[in-house]
């Protein structure tokens, strides 16, 4: 066989991922906050892009590009216009024209400042109104160490004890425990252990009560002592918290020397305590979920879905500014402006396409989960990405990106679009498949309604579900029960047998 160079022609098809195409794919899976941040960055980089200034809402509250109604110029005499039979002459443009990308002359791109901007950031001309909301007056929660340091300065006068207290405050863990050994702390500070323990005992009564404890039992004991409820029976219960976790109530009654009613009251008091007193400090509040889609029910019982105008920014392409500057620009500047114009047009198209794709996918999800929206979780259908992709003629990866980090506000609450996708559990005798989420909901309902004299085992739940047409295994029932944090039948029997 001879080895020699050879020139061949070969034809093939490949997909070239341009930077703009990659960015469009990322834009599709961005959440509403990420989209607003991305658009804000583009507005800073691109002089041909500008935000719609027709309203005073911030960027994250702009209307979506496909949700804007065309603006019409109002006539001079409103009364005459109301009596007129025909539209004004300037209304000759078609009513369904797309004005989302239309640029209004006289805006910031032309060097004309807005009235609100002339008066210092869009505020009113006078100080008579107060636009601040109630959230602006919310009390600031001080950091935990600052809160404890203030109590230390007010409660302890001795300089040495203040130094011990400051050292103990610095050693607190996020849950409020003192993980370091007091003996090691005393040795490191060159002080007697008794003095360190005395200061720690005083600090444990600081607000919130229960800090600086070595373990859970000591933390709960301090809180009960503050309420004057640390009697011998309660101390015994604290010494046997593992039995309380196992719900071994009969043994606890024997150890504490109380009856069933007193034991239940004691356990209720312990459950009302705070096992981690420091957890409420130094934590940022959970961000509020702003839905990307809004769903309403019409009078004819059908559903209507629309994009939330509070979450989609609206941007305009300043083509008039480009037409003014580009002819007189130098070669390099003209190349830059042409590139910025292309990027601006691409961004507007990408936002429109993103909005249309989200609406299309969400509408199909709602159509297939109509039973859940009308009747509840028990009627949630099994659904996978392929089902939606085939219905809307998109790729599964596109549907996955659309449903990621997107929320919809329904009459039953706000849900992530991913919530509607659940695995299927086969029905008995070839019947319809059931959603795993609906089966979990049914298991919780069965256990909530079980009487104290007839606790349902996992095998009994399997029997009931199979009678209802759900072909499920016992290990699957046990897995769902554990995911719902429901104890097994033995622990539930012990817990429910005590009150009887």
C-alpha positions in Angstrom: 0.0 0.0 0.0 1.5 3.3 -1.1 1.5 6.3 1.2 1.2 9.6 -0.6 -0.5 13.0 -0.1 -3.9 13.3 -1.6 -6.4 16.2 -2.0 -10.1 15.4 -1.4 -13.2 17.5 -1.4 -15.7 16.7 1.4 -19.0 18.3 2.0 -20.6 18.4 5.5 -23.1 20.4 7.6 -22.1 21.9 10.9 -23.7 24.3 13.3 -21.5 27.4 13.9 -22.2 28.8 17.4 -21.7 32.5 17.0 -21.2 34.6 20.1 -24.7 36.2 19.5 -26.3 32.7 19.2 -24.6 31.6 22.5 -25.8 34.7 24.2 -29.4 34.2 22.9 -29.4 30.7 24.3 -28.2 32.1 27.7 -30.8 34.8 27.5 -33.5 32.2 27.1 -32.7 30.4 30.4 -32.0 33.6 32.4 -34.4 34.5 35.2 -36.2 37.8 35.2 -33.6 39.3 37.5 -30.7 38.1 35.3 -32.4 39.5 32.2 -32.9 42.9 33.8 -29.2 42.9 34.8 -28.1 41.9 31.4 -30.2 44.6 29.7 -28.8 47.1 32.1 -25.2 46.2 31.1 -26.1 46.4 27.4 -27.6 49.9 28.0 -24.3 51.1 29.5 -22.3 49.6 26.7 -24.4 50.5 23.7 -25.1 54.2 22.9 -27.8 53.2 20.4 -29.9 51.4 23.0 -32.1 53.3 25.5 -34.7 52.4 28.0 -38.3 53.3 27.3 -38.8 56.4 29.4 -42.6 56.7 29.0 -43.0 55.5 32.6 -41.2 56.1 35.9 -40.8 52.5 36.8 -37.3 51.1 37.3 -35.7 48.7 34.8 -36.9 45.5 36.4 -40.5 46.8 36.2 -40.7 47.7 32.5 -43.4 46.2 30.3 -42.5 43.3 28.0 -41.8 44.2 24.4 -44.8 42.2 23.2 -47.1 43.5 25.8 -46.9 47.2 25.0 -50.0 48.8 23.4 -49.3 51.3 20.6 -49.3 54.9 21.7 -51.6 57.3 19.9 -51.2 61.0 20.0 -54.1 62.7 21.7 -56.0 65.5 19.9 -55.8 69.0 21.2 -59.5 69.1 22.2 -60.5 66.0 24.0 -64.2 66.9 24.0 -64.2 67.4 20.2 -62.4 64.1 19.7 -65.0 62.4 21.8 -67.8 63.8 19.7 -66.1 63.1 16.4 -67.2 60.1 14.3 -63.9 59.6 12.6 -60.4 59.1 14.0 -57.9 62.0 13.8 -55.9 62.4 10.7 -52.7 61.4 12.5 -54.2 58.0 13.2 -53.8 56.8 9.7 -51.2 54.1 10.7 -52.6 50.6 11.1 -53.8 49.8 14.6 -51.9 46.5 14.8 -48.5 48.1 13.9 -45.6 47.0 16.0 -44.4 50.1 17.9 -42.1 48.2 20.3 -39.0 49.1 18.4 -40.0 52.6 17.4 -37.8 55.4 18.5 -39.3 58.7 19.8 -37.4 61.8 18.8 -36.5 64.3 21.4 -35.3 61.7 23.9 -32.0 61.3 25.8 -30.3 60.1 22.6 -30.9 63.4 21.0 -29.5 65.3 24.0 -32.9 66.4 25.3 -33.2 65.7 29.0 -36.4 64.5 30.5 -38.5 66.8 32.7 -38.0 64.4 35.6 -34.3 64.3 35.1 -34.1 68.1 35.1 -35.5 68.0 38.6 -33.0 65.7 40.2 -33.6 62.1 39.4 -37.3 62.0 38.3 -38.8 63.3 41.6 -41.7 65.7 41.9 -41.3 69.5 41.8 -42.4 70.0 45.4 -41.8 68.2 48.7 -45.6 67.8 49.5 -45.7 64.2 48.5 -43.9 61.3 50.1 -43.3 58.4 47.7 -41.6 56.2 50.4 -43.3 52.9 51.2 -43.7 51.1 54.5 -40.6 49.0 53.7 -38.5 52.1 53.9 -39.3 52.5 57.6 -38.6 48.9 58.6 -36.4 48.6 61.7 -32.9 47.4 61.0 -32.0 44.2 62.7 -28.5 44.7 64.2 -25.9 42.0 63.7 -25.8 39.4 66.5 -22.4 40.3 67.9 -23.3 44.0 67.9 -26.5 43.2 69.8 -24.6 41.0 72.3 -21.8 43.6 72.7 -24.4 46.3 73.6 -25.9 44.0 76.3 -22.4 43.2 77.6 -21.5 46.9 78.1 -24.8 47.5 79.9 -24.8 44.3 82.1 -21.1 43.7 83.2 -18.9 46.4 84.7 -15.8 44.4 85.6 -13.1 44.9 82.9 -11.9 41.3 83.1 -15.3 39.8 82.8 -16.0 42.1 79.9 -12.9 40.8 78.2 -14.1 37.2 78.9 -17.5 38.0 77.5 -16.1 39.7 74.4 -13.9 36.6 73.8 -16.9 34.3 74.1 -19.0 36.4 71.8 -16.2 36.1 69.2 -16.2 32.3 69.5 -20.0 31.9 68.8 -20.9 29.6 65.9 -23.7 30.6 63.5 -26.3 28.5 65.5 -25.4 30.2 68.7 -23.4 27.4 70.3 -20.0 27.7 72.0 -18.1 25.0 70.3 -14.8 25.7 72.1 -14.1 24.0 75.4 -14.4 26.4 78.4 -11.4 24.8 80.0 -9.3 25.5 76.9 -10.6 29.1 76.8 -9.7 29.6 80.5 -6.2 28.2 79.9 -5.7 30.4 76.9 -6.7 33.5 78.8 -4.8 32.5 82.0 -8.0 32.7 84.1 -9.7 30.2 86.4 -12.3 28.0 84.8 -14.9 29.0 87.4 -14.7 32.7 86.4 -15.1 31.8 82.7 -18.1 29.6 83.5 -19.7 32.3 85.7 -19.5 34.8 82.8 -20.8 32.2 80.4 -23.8 31.6 82.7 -24.6 35.3 82.6 -24.2 35.5 78.9 -26.6 32.6 78.4 -29.4 34.8 79.8 -28.8 37.5 77.2 -31.3 38.1 74.5 -31.9 35.8 72.7 -31.9 33.3 75.6 -30.0 30.1 75.0 -26.8 31.3 73.4 -23.4 30.2 74.5 -24.7 26.6 75.3 -22.5 23.7 74.7 -25.2 21.4 73.4 -28.9 21.3 72.6 -29.9 20.0 76.1 -28.2 23.0 77.8 -29.7 25.4 75.3 -33.2 24.2 76.0 -32.6 24.0 79.7 -31.7 27.7 79.9 -34.8 28.7 78.0 -37.0 26.7 80.3 -35.3 28.1 83.4 -35.9 31.6 82.0 -39.6 30.7 81.9 -39.5 29.1 85.4 -40.4 25.7 83.9 -37.2 23.7 84.6 -38.6 21.3 87.2 -37.2 17.7 87.9 -39.6 16.1 85.4 -38.7 18.5 82.7 -35.0 18.0 83.4 -35.4 14.3 83.1 -37.2 14.8 79.7 -34.2 16.9 78.5 -31.8 14.2 79.6 -33.7 11.7 77.4 -34.2 13.7 74.2 -33.3 10.7 72.1 -36.3 8.8 73.5 -38.5 11.9 72.5 -37.1 11.7 69.0 -38.0 8.0 68.8 -41.5 8.8 70.2 -41.0 6.2 73.0 -43.7 7.9 75.1 -44.4 5.0 77.4 -40.8 4.9 78.6 -40.7 8.7 79.0 -43.8 8.6 81.2 -42.1 6.0 83.4 -38.8 8.0 83.7 -40.5 11.4 84.3 -43.2 10.1 86.6 -46.0 11.9 84.7 -49.2 10.8 83.0 -49.9 11.0 79.2 -51.5 14.4 79.4 -48.6 16.0 81.3 -46.1 14.4 79.0 -47.8 15.8 75.9 -47.8 19.3 77.5 -44.1 19.0 78.4 -43.2 17.9 74.8 -45.2 20.8 73.4 -43.3 23.2 75.5 -40.0 21.8 74.3 -41.1 22.0 70.7 -42.0 25.6 71.2 -38.4 26.5 72.2 -35.7 27.7 69.8 -32.9 25.1 69.3 -30.8 27.6 67.3 -31.3 31.1 68.9 -28.7 32.8 66.6 -30.3 31.5 63.4 -32.6 34.6 63.1 -29.7 37.0 63.1 -27.2 37.9 60.4 -29.4 36.4 57.7 -30.6 38.2 54.7 -34.4 38.1 54.1 -35.5 35.6 51.6 -36.0 37.3 48.2 -39.6 37.6 47.1 -40.4 35.5 44.0 -41.7 37.7 41.2 -43.6 35.5 38.7 -42.6 35.8 35.0 -46.1 34.8 33.9 -49.6 35.7 35.1 -52.6 33.4 34.7 -56.3 34.4 35.0 -59.5 32.6 34.5 -62.0 34.1 32.1 -65.8 34.1 32.7 -66.2 31.1 30.4 -63.8 29.1 32.7 -60.9 29.2 30.2 -57.4 30.3 31.1 -55.5 33.3 29.8 -51.7 33.6 30.2 -49.7 36.8 29.8 -46.2 37.9 30.6 -45.7 39.9 33.8 -45.1 43.5 32.7 -43.2 44.0 36.0 -40.4 41.6 35.0 -39.6 42.3 31.3 -37.5 45.4 30.4 -38.3 47.3 27.3 -35.5 48.8 25.2 -35.6 51.0 22.1 -33.1 51.3 19.2 -32.2 54.9 18.5 -31.9 54.6 14.7 -32.3 58.4 14.3 -29.2 59.0 16.4 -27.3 56.5 14.2 -28.5 58.2 11.0 -27.3 61.5 12.3 -23.8 60.5 13.5 -22.8 57.6 11.1 -22.5 59.7 7.9 -20.1 62.2 9.5 -18.1 59.6 11.5 -14.6 58.4 10.8 -14.1 54.9 9.5 -13.3 53.3 12.8 -16.2 55.1 14.5 -18.6 54.1 11.7 -17.6 50.4 12.1 -18.2 50.7 15.9 -21.6 52.3 15.4 -22.6 49.7 12.8 -21.7 46.9 15.2 -23.6 48.6 18.0 -26.7 49.0 15.8 -26.6 45.3 14.9 -26.2 44.3 18.6 -29.1 46.6 19.5 -31.4 45.1 16.9 -30.3 41.6 18.0 -31.1 42.3 21.6 -34.6 43.6 20.8 -35.3 40.5 18.6 -33.9 38.2 21.2 -36.2 39.7 23.9 -39.2 39.3 21.7 -38.3 35.7 20.8 -37.7 34.9 24.4 -41.1 36.3 25.4 -42.9 34.4 22.6 -41.2 31.1 23.5 -42.0 31.4 27.2 -45.6 32.1 26.4 -45.8 29.2 23.9 -44.3 26.6 26.4 -46.3 27.9 29.4 -49.6 27.7 27.4 -49.0 24.1 26.5 -48.0 23.2 30.1 -51.2 24.8 31.4 -53.3 23.0 28.8 -51.9 19.7 29.8 -52.2 20.4 33.6 -55.7 21.8 33.5 -57.0 19.2 36.0 -54.4 20.3 38.6 -55.4 24.0 38.2 -59.1 23.2 38.6 -59.2 20.3 41.1 -55.9 20.2 42.9 -52.6 18.3 43.3 -54.4 14.9 43.2 -55.1 15.6 39.5 -51.5 16.5 38.5 -50.6 14.6 35.3 -47.3 12.9 34.7 -45.4 15.1 32.3 -41.9 15.1 30.8 -40.0 17.6 28.6 -40.5 15.5 25.5 -44.3 15.8 25.8 -44.1 19.6 25.7 -41.3 19.7 23.1 -43.3 17.6 20.6 -46.5 19.7 21.2 -44.8 23.1 20.6 -42.3 21.7 18.0 -39.2 22.7 19.9 -36.2 20.8 21.1 -36.2 19.3 24.6 -33.2 21.4 25.6 -35.0 24.6 24.6 -38.0 23.6 26.7 -35.6 22.8 29.6 -34.1 26.3 29.3 -37.5 28.0 29.1 -38.8 26.3 32.3 -35.6 26.9 34.3 -36.0 29.7 36.9 -39.4 30.8 35.5 -42.4 31.2 37.8 -46.1 31.4 37.0 -48.8 32.9 39.3 -51.9 30.7 39.2 -55.1 30.8 41.2 -53.5 28.0 43.3 -50.3 29.9 44.1 -47.0 30.7 42.4 -45.1 27.7 41.0 -41.9 27.2 39.1 -42.6 25.8 35.7 -40.4 22.8 36.6 -43.0 21.8 39.2 -45.4 20.6 36.6 -42.9 18.0 35.3 -43.2 14.8 37.4 -42.3 11.2 36.8 -45.0 8.7 36.0 -46.1 5.8 38.1 -47.8 3.1 36.1 -51.4 2.2 36.7 -52.6 -1.3 37.5 -54.0 -3.5 34.7 -52.7 -1.2 32.0 -54.6 1.9 33.4 -53.6 5.5 33.1 -50.3 6.5 34.6 -50.2 8.7 37.8 -48.0 11.6 38.7 -45.5 10.9 41.5 -46.4 14.2 43.1 -50.1 13.2 43.1 -49.2 9.9 44.7 -47.1 11.6 47.4 -50.1 13.9 48.1 -52.3 10.8 48.4 -49.9 9.1 50.8 -49.9 12.1 53.1 -53.7 12.3 53.0 -54.0 8.6 54.0 -51.6 9.0 56.9 -53.3 12.2 58.1 -56.7 10.5 58.2 -55.5 7.2 59.8 -57.1 6.5 63.2 -55.0 5.9 66.3 -56.3 2.3 66.6 -55.5 1.4 63.0 -52.1 2.8 62.0 -51.3 2.2 58.3 -48.1 0.3 57.5 -46.3 0.8 54.2 -47.8 -2.5 53.0 -51.3 -1.3 53.9 -50.7 1.9 51.9 -49.5 -0.1 49.0 -52.7 -2.2 49.1 -54.9 0.9 49.2 -53.1 2.6 46.3 -53.3 -0.5 44.2 -57.0 -0.7 44.8 -57.1 2.9 43.5 -55.2 1.9 40.4 -51.6 2.8 41.3 -49.1 0.1 40.7 -46.5 1.0 43.3 -43.9 -0.9 45.3 -43.5 -0.8 49.1 -40.0 0.6 48.9 -41.3 3.4 46.8 -44.0 4.2 49.4 -41.2 4.2 52.1 -39.1 6.5 50.0 -42.0 9.0 49.4 -42.9 8.8 53.1 -39.4 9.6 54.2 -39.2 12.5 51.7 -42.3 13.9 53.3 -40.7 13.5 56.8 -43.4 11.2 58.0 -42.2 8.7 60.6 -42.8 5.0 60.1 -45.8 3.1 61.4 -44.1 2.0 64.7 -43.2 5.5 65.7 -46.6 6.8 64.7 -48.3 4.1 66.8 -46.3 5.1 69.8 -47.0 8.7 69.3 -50.8 8.3 68.9 -51.2 5.6 71.6 -50.2 8.0 74.4 -53.2 10.4 74.2 -55.6 7.4 74.1 
